[in-house]
Amino acid sequence: MITETFATQIDNEPLQIRVDSVIRQHPHLRGMGIRPHAEGQNVVLSGTVRSYFIKQMAQEAVRSVPGADRVDNQIEVHW
């Protein structure tokens, strides 16, 4: 359970830091070369991955970040 103080600290961090953290800490996404860029409440994902599953996983991980109201998934899939 997240304490109220901790949740407030998370909400006060810039969106870019929160999104970077989610990508870096996700066991299937870290080191994949996914580059998130947050501007306002929009996040653009770019980079190249090996499967559509990982592309979708990145999008869903970022969508769970508080404040990320719109995710534009421009990640390319190269087999």
N, C-alpha and C positions, 0 to 999 in steps of 0.2 A: 504494500500500500504506500502510495506517495504521500508524504506529509504536505500540508498546505504551504509551509514555508518553502520547501523544495520545489513544489509545483510553481510557485510564484517566481522563484529564481529562474526556472526553465523558461517561463513565459517572458521574462525580461531579457533573455539573450536574443541577439539578432537572429533572424530566421536563417541566414546563411550559416551561422555557427551550428544551429540545431540540425540543419539538413546535412551539413558536412559530417557531423557527429554520427547521425543515423547511418549514413553510408559507410563510414569508417568502422563502426562497431558491428555492423551486420556480418555474420559469419560467411554468407554467400556473396556479398557485394564488395567487401574490402579487397583492394588490390585489383579490381576489375577495370580500372580506368574510367569509371563513371564520373563525369564532371557536372556537379549541380551548380546552378547560378540562381540566386534568389534576388528578386527585385520587388520591393513592396511585399505583396502577399502571393506573388507568382514565383514559381520555380521552374526553370528550364533544365532538363536533364540532357546531357550530350555524352558522346563517347561511343565506344564499340564494345559489344559483348558477343559471346558465342552462341547464345540461344534466346529465343523469344521469352522463355520462362524467366531468365535472369532480367531481361528488359522489363517484364511485367512486375517482377519482384521488387525492382528498384522503384518503380512508380508507386506501388502499394506502400512500400516503406516510407517514402517521402510524403505520401498522402496522410499518413498517420501523425505527422509532425504538426503540432498546434501552430496555427498561423499560415500554413501552406494551403491557401484556398484554391489555387489552380496549379496543376502540374502539367507542363507541356513536355511530353516524353519524346525527345528527338534522338534517342539512342538508336544506333544502327546495329543490325545483327549481321555478323559475318561468320559463316560456317567455317 
